[in-house]
């Protein structure tokens, strides 16, 4: 099983890979703070329809609730949306909430990758 993981601008590379390399044989993808406002990336994600986990914060400048819903509807992908997190997945001036957000992300990634049964 191939799993591709991209963060921020790296999600553009994921979009390219999943639409131009059919030999990858249906990879799983983890999209950390994807650039969902990028029309080409959204089209690539929707076209490929690979099993996906998306992680983004509501204060990320790339976050757009309508575009998140569009991708979710097109792919059936799983989402972890962290309220108040920025593009670095930090919650400003709140170290404990930032750590809790990272914990939530790691638990979600483990469940996505291993089914939560580890």
C-alpha positions in Angstrom: 0.0 0.0 0.0 1.4 3.4 -1.0 0.6 6.4 1.2 1.4 9.8 0.1 1.6 12.7 2.5 1.9 16.4 1.6 1.9 19.6 3.7 1.0 23.0 2.3 2.7 23.6 -1.0 3.6 19.8 -1.0 -0.1 19.1 -1.5 0.3 20.6 -5.0 2.9 17.8 -5.7 0.4 15.2 -4.4 -2.2 16.5 -6.8 0.2 16.2 -9.7 1.3 12.7 -8.6 -2.2 11.2 -8.2 -3.3 12.5 -11.6 -0.2 11.8 -13.7 1.2 8.5 -12.3 -1.4 5.7 -12.7 1.3 3.2 -11.7 0.8 4.4 -8.1 -2.2 2.0 -8.0 -4.7 3.9 -5.9 -2.6 5.4 -3.1 -3.9 6.7 0.2 -3.3 10.4 0.7 -2.9 12.6 3.7 -3.3 16.2 2.9 -1.9 18.5 5.7 -3.1 22.1 5.3 -4.0 21.6 1.7 -4.2 24.6 -0.6 -7.9 24.2 -1.1 -8.3 27.6 -2.7 -6.2 26.4 -5.7 -8.6 25.5 -8.5 -6.2 23.1 -10.2 -5.6 21.2 -6.9 -9.3 20.8 -6.2 -9.9 19.5 -9.7 -7.0 17.0 -9.3 -8.3 15.8 -6.0 -11.8 15.4 -7.3 -10.6 13.7 -10.5 -8.5 11.1 -8.7 -10.9 10.3 -5.9 -8.2 8.5 -3.9 -8.8 7.5 -0.2 -7.9 10.7 1.6 -7.6 12.3 5.0 -7.5 16.1 4.9 -6.3 18.2 7.9 -6.8 22.0 8.1 -7.4 24.8 10.6 -10.2 27.3 10.4 -7.8 30.2 10.6 -5.6 28.9 7.9 -5.7 31.5 5.0 -6.2 28.6 2.6 -9.3 27.4 4.5 -12.6 27.9 2.8 -15.6 26.1 4.2 -17.4 25.9 0.8 -14.3 24.5 -1.0 -13.7 22.0 1.9 -17.3 20.8 1.4 -16.8 20.6 -2.4 -13.8 18.4 -2.0 -15.5 16.3 0.7 -18.5 15.7 -1.5 -16.4 14.8 -4.5 -14.1 12.4 -2.7 -15.9 11.1 0.4 -12.6 11.9 2.1 -12.2 12.2 5.9 -11.6 15.7 7.4 -10.0 16.9 10.6 -10.8 20.6 10.9 -9.2 22.2 13.9 -11.2 25.3 15.1 -8.9 28.3 15.6 -5.7 26.6 14.1 -3.6 28.5 11.6 -1.6 27.2 8.7 1.1 25.8 11.1 -1.7 24.1 13.0 -1.1 26.3 16.0 -3.7 28.0 18.1 -2.4 31.4 18.8 -1.2 32.1 22.3 -2.5 28.8 23.6 0.2 26.1 23.8 -2.0 23.5 25.4 -4.8 23.8 22.8 -2.1 23.6 20.1 -0.7 20.4 21.6 -4.2 19.0 21.9 -4.9 19.8 18.3 -1.7 17.9 17.3 -2.7 15.0 19.4 -6.1 14.9 17.6 -4.4 15.0 14.2 -2.0 12.2 15.1 -4.8 10.0 16.5 -6.8 10.7 13.3 -3.8 9.8 11.1 -3.2 6.6 13.0 -6.9 5.6 12.6 -6.7 6.5 8.9 -3.6 4.5 8.3 -4.1 1.5 10.6 -7.8 1.5 11.4 -7.3 2.5 15.0 -6.6 -1.1 16.0 -2.9 -0.8 16.9 
